Amino acid sequence: MRFATLSGRLHQVIAPGRVLDLNAASDGKLPADPQLAYERWDEVLAFAAGARPDGAHEASEETYGNPAPQPRQVFAIGLNYADHAAESDFAVPEHPPVFTKFVSSLAGPFGEIVMPEGHVDWEVELVVVIGRHAHRVSAEEAWSYVAGVSVGQDISERVLQSAGPAPQFSLGKSYPGFGPIGPVLVTPDELPDRDNLELGCLINGEQVQKGHTRDMVFPVPELIARLSAVTPLLPGDVLFTGTPSGVGLGRTPQRWLQAGDELVSYVRGVGEMRHRLVAPTA
């Protein structure tokens, strides 16, 4: 199944361009707020599985918002592809490097992203949204705690990220708009091979990243197991799972996003986001 957020309300995507407002269709039994819906995700899935499409209406994908707009926790994983670790001059990690992106950086799948000063880089990622309270979950059970997956961008300003005596990963990756997610949330059962998804991004039509989630150093189930061994993962929490090679930091010469660039990010079988980078207004 596929789900989308429109005007802050959770919808089921019945068919391309047709959506069903789950709160209205359930006569108010299901919450409209996506965050509250993740708290009752099993109920949402049960209702959506038998929902009648009579009340569905047309909606352009460009009107979809972030399907997980208000998580209580955002986890992000660094160096989770060996080729990206190499281009960043790091060894392949023995333990997943974990940081956060502040919730205020999250954004929808379409629109403009205002560029701060510095070196702004791109990092396409598979995003996982948690659908059940997960604490000390085994890797074998981990996928059953996932509400769905989406497309994400871990946009990064590299100057601030590297400032100070220790890296400022979370701060340099948390400007407004630096965490777009969308356009839909896809349940794991919808994917023929949930552990092998192609992801990539393009700048002005040029392919700059292309990888497969099968090449993750720490696959999704292992990430959930390792994180939940330390802290409970809560319904609606967001996990950015890492980026493959091809970022601007790792190029010779290095390359950064510029005002006017179009950034397209995709995960095959999930969806595609499109953003325009713009200069700040005076």
C-alpha positions as CSV (number, residue, x, y, z in Angstrom):
1,M,0.0,0.0,0.0
2,R,1.0,3.6,-0.6
3,F,0.2,6.6,1.6
4,A,0.6,10.4,1.1
5,T,0.1,13.5,3.2
6,L,-2.1,16.3,1.7
7,S,-2.7,19.5,3.6
8,G,-1.5,17.8,6.7
9,R,-3.9,14.8,6.4
10,L,-3.0,11.2,5.8
11,H,-4.4,9.7,2.6
12,Q,-4.2,6.3,0.9
13,V,-3.0,6.4,-2.7
14,I,-5.7,4.3,-4.4
15,A,-4.2,4.7,-7.9
16,P,-1.9,7.3,-9.5
17,G,-3.5,10.6,-9.1
18,R,-6.3,9.3,-6.8
19,V,-6.3,9.4,-3.0
20,L,-8.6,8.6,-0.2
21,D,-8.8,10.7,3.0
22,L,-8.6,8.0,5.6
23,N,-10.1,10.1,8.4
24,A,-13.2,11.0,6.3
25,A,-13.5,7.5,4.9
26,S,-13.5,5.9,8.4
27,D,-16.1,8.4,9.6
28,G,-13.5,9.9,12.0
29,K,-12.3,6.6,13.5
30,L,-8.8,7.1,12.1
31,P,-6.8,10.2,12.8
32,A,-6.2,12.7,10.0
33,D,-2.8,13.7,11.5
34,P,-0.1,11.4,10.1
35,Q,1.9,11.3,13.3
36,L,-1.2,10.2,15.3
37,A,-1.9,7.6,12.5
38,Y,1.5,6.0,13.0
39,E,0.6,5.5,16.6
40,R,-2.3,3.3,15.3
41,W,-0.6,1.9,12.2
42,D,-2.0,-1.6,12.5
43,E,-5.5,-0.1,12.5
44,V,-4.6,2.1,9.5
45,L,-3.4,-0.9,7.5
46,A,-6.4,-3.0,8.4
47,F,-8.8,-0.3,7.3
48,A,-6.8,0.6,4.2
49,A,-6.8,-3.0,3.1
50,G,-10.5,-3.1,2.9
51,A,-11.2,0.5,2.1
52,R,-13.8,1.2,-0.7
53,P,-12.4,3.7,-3.3
54,D,-15.8,5.4,-3.7
55,G,-14.7,8.4,-1.7
56,A,-11.4,8.8,-3.5
57,H,-10.6,12.1,-5.2
58,E,-8.1,13.3,-7.7
59,A,-4.9,14.9,-6.5
60,S,-1.7,15.7,-8.3
61,E,1.4,14.2,-6.8
62,E,2.9,17.7,-6.7
63,T,0.4,18.4,-3.9
64,Y,1.8,15.7,-1.7
65,G,3.7,16.7,1.4
66,N,6.2,14.9,3.7
67,P,4.5,11.6,4.8
68,A,6.2,11.8,8.2
69,P,6.3,15.5,9.1
70,Q,6.5,15.5,12.9
71,P,8.6,12.6,14.1
72,R,9.7,12.6,17.7
73,Q,13.1,11.3,16.7
74,V,15.2,11.5,13.5
75,F,18.1,9.2,13.1
76,A,20.7,9.5,10.3
77,I,23.5,7.1,9.5
78,G,26.8,8.1,8.1
79,L,29.2,6.1,5.8
80,N,26.7,3.3,5.3
81,Y,28.0,2.5,1.8
82,A,31.6,1.4,1.4
83,D,32.1,3.5,-1.8
84,H,30.9,6.6,0.0
85,A,33.2,5.9,2.9
86,A,36.1,5.7,0.5
87,E,35.3,8.9,-1.4
88,S,35.0,10.6,2.0
89,D,38.5,9.3,3.0
90,F,37.1,7.2,5.9
91,A,37.5,3.5,6.5
92,V,34.3,1.3,6.4
93,P,32.9,1.6,9.9
94,E,32.6,-1.3,12.3
95,H,29.7,0.4,14.0
96,P,27.1,2.7,12.3
97,P,27.9,6.4,12.8
98,V,24.7,7.9,14.1
99,F,23.6,11.6,14.1
100,T,20.4,13.5,13.8
101,K,18.7,16.0,11.6
102,F,16.6,18.4,13.6
103,V,12.9,18.1,12.9
104,S,12.7,21.7,11.6
105,S,14.9,20.7,8.7
106,L,12.3,18.3,7.3
107,A,10.4,19.3,4.2
108,G,8.1,18.0,1.4
109,P,9.1,16.3,-1.8
110,F,8.6,19.3,-4.1
111,G,9.4,23.0,-4.1
112,E,12.3,25.3,-3.4
113,I,15.2,24.9,-1.0
114,V,16.9,28.1,0.1
115,M,20.7,27.8,0.1
116,P,22.7,29.2,3.0
117,E,26.3,30.4,2.6
118,G,28.9,27.7,2.3
119,H,29.2,24.4,0.4
120,V,25.8,22.8,-0.1
121,D,26.0,19.1,-1.0
122,W,23.5,16.4,-2.0
123,E,23.0,12.9,-0.4
124,V,20.1,10.8,-1.7
125,E,18.9,8.2,0.9
126,L,16.3,5.6,1.6
127,V,14.1,6.8,4.5
128,V,12.5,4.3,6.8
129,V,9.5,5.3,9.0
130,I,8.8,3.3,12.1
131,G,5.2,2.0,12.6
132,R,5.4,0.2,15.9
133,H,7.2,0.8,19.2
134,A,10.5,-1.0,18.8
135,H,12.8,-1.7,21.7
136,R,15.5,-4.4,21.7
137,V,14.2,-5.7,18.4
138,S,16.1,-8.4,16.6
139,A,17.2,-8.0,13.0
140,E,15.1,-10.9,12.0
141,E,12.0,-9.1,13.3
142,A,12.9,-5.6,12.3
143,W,11.0,-5.2,9.0
144,S,7.7,-5.9,10.9
145,Y,8.3,-2.7,12.9
146,V,8.5,-0.5,9.7
147,A,5.5,1.4,8.6
148,G,7.0,2.1,5.2
149,V,9.8,3.6,3.2
150,S,10.2,6.8,1.3
151,V,12.8,8.9,-0.6
152,G,14.9,11.3,1.3
153,Q,17.7,13.8,0.8
154,D,20.3,14.5,3.6
155,I,21.3,17.9,2.2
156,S,24.5,19.0,3.9
157,E,26.4,22.3,4.3
158,R,30.0,21.0,4.5
159,V,31.7,24.1,5.9
160,L,29.6,24.2,9.1
161,Q,29.5,20.4,9.2
162,S,33.4,20.4,9.6
163,A,33.7,23.4,11.9
164,G,35.0,23.2,15.4
165,P,37.2,20.7,17.2
166,A,34.6,18.0,16.4
167,P,32.4,17.6,13.4
168,Q,29.0,19.4,13.5
169,F,27.1,16.8,11.5
170,S,23.7,17.5,12.9
171,L,23.9,21.3,12.7
172,G,25.4,21.4,9.2
173,K,22.6,19.1,8.0
174,S,19.7,20.9,9.6
175,Y,19.1,24.2,7.8
176,P,15.4,24.6,6.8
177,G,14.5,22.4,3.9
178,F,17.6,20.2,4.3
179,G,15.6,17.0,5.0
180,P,12.9,16.6,2.3
181,I,11.0,13.3,2.3
182,G,8.4,11.9,0.0
183,P,6.4,11.9,-2.1
184,V,4.8,8.7,-0.7
185,L,5.2,6.1,2.0
186,V,5.3,2.6,0.6
187,T,4.7,-0.4,2.9
188,P,7.5,-3.0,2.7
189,D,5.2,-5.7,1.4
190,E,4.6,-3.6,-1.7
191,L,8.3,-4.0,-2.7
192,P,9.4,-7.1,-4.6
193,D,12.8,-6.9,-2.9
194,R,12.8,-4.5,0.0
195,D,16.5,-5.1,0.7
196,N,17.6,-4.2,-2.9
197,L,16.3,-0.9,-4.1
198,E,18.0,1.4,-6.6
199,L,18.4,5.0,-5.5
200,G,20.0,7.9,-7.1
201,C,19.8,11.6,-7.9
202,L,20.4,14.0,-10.7
203,I,21.4,17.7,-11.0
204,N,20.0,19.5,-14.0
205,G,19.4,16.1,-15.6
206,E,22.9,14.8,-15.0
207,Q,23.1,11.6,-13.0
208,V,25.4,12.2,-10.0
209,Q,24.5,9.3,-7.7
210,K,23.3,5.8,-8.4
211,G,23.4,2.9,-6.0
212,H,21.5,-0.1,-4.5
213,T,20.5,-0.6,-0.9
214,R,21.9,-4.2,-1.1
215,D,25.3,-2.5,-0.8
216,M,24.6,-1.0,2.6
217,V,27.2,-1.8,5.2
218,F,24.4,-2.0,7.8
219,P,21.1,-3.1,6.1
220,V,17.8,-1.7,7.4
221,P,17.1,-4.6,9.7
222,E,20.5,-4.4,11.4
223,L,20.2,-0.6,11.8
224,I,16.8,-1.0,13.6
225,A,18.3,-3.8,15.8
226,R,21.3,-1.7,16.7
227,L,19.4,1.5,17.4
228,S,16.6,-0.2,19.3
229,A,19.2,-2.0,21.5
230,V,20.0,1.5,22.9
231,T,16.9,3.6,22.6
232,P,13.2,2.8,21.9
233,L,12.2,3.7,18.4
234,L,8.7,5.3,18.4
235,P,5.9,5.2,15.9
236,G,6.5,7.9,13.3
237,D,10.2,8.1,13.9
238,V,12.4,8.7,10.8
239,L,15.6,6.9,9.8
240,F,17.8,8.3,7.1
241,T,19.8,5.1,6.1
242,G,22.9,6.6,4.4
243,T,24.0,7.6,0.9
244,P,25.9,5.9,-1.9
245,S,28.9,7.5,-3.6
246,G,28.7,10.4,-5.9
247,V,28.4,13.4,-3.5
248,G,30.0,16.7,-4.3
249,L,32.5,16.4,-1.4
250,G,34.1,13.3,-2.9
251,R,34.7,14.7,-6.4
252,T,37.8,16.1,-7.9
253,P,37.4,19.0,-8.1
254,Q,34.7,19.2,-5.4
255,R,31.3,20.3,-6.6
256,W,28.5,22.1,-4.8
257,L,24.9,22.9,-5.5
258,Q,24.2,26.3,-7.0
259,A,21.2,28.6,-7.0
260,G,19.0,27.6,-9.9
261,D,20.0,23.9,-9.9
262,E,17.2,21.3,-10.1
263,L,17.8,18.4,-7.8
264,V,15.9,15.1,-8.6
265,S,16.0,12.3,-6.0
266,Y,14.5,8.9,-6.5
267,V,14.2,5.4,-5.2
268,R,12.9,3.0,-7.8
269,G,9.6,1.5,-7.0
270,V,9.0,4.2,-4.3
271,G,9.0,7.6,-5.9
272,E,10.8,10.7,-7.1
273,M,11.3,14.1,-5.5
274,R,12.1,17.4,-7.3
275,H,13.5,20.5,-5.8
276,R,14.9,23.9,-7.1
277,L,17.8,25.4,-5.2
278,V,17.4,29.2,-4.7
279,A,19.4,32.0,-3.3
280,P,18.3,33.6,0.0
281,T,16.2,36.8,-0.4
282,A,17.6,40.0,1.1
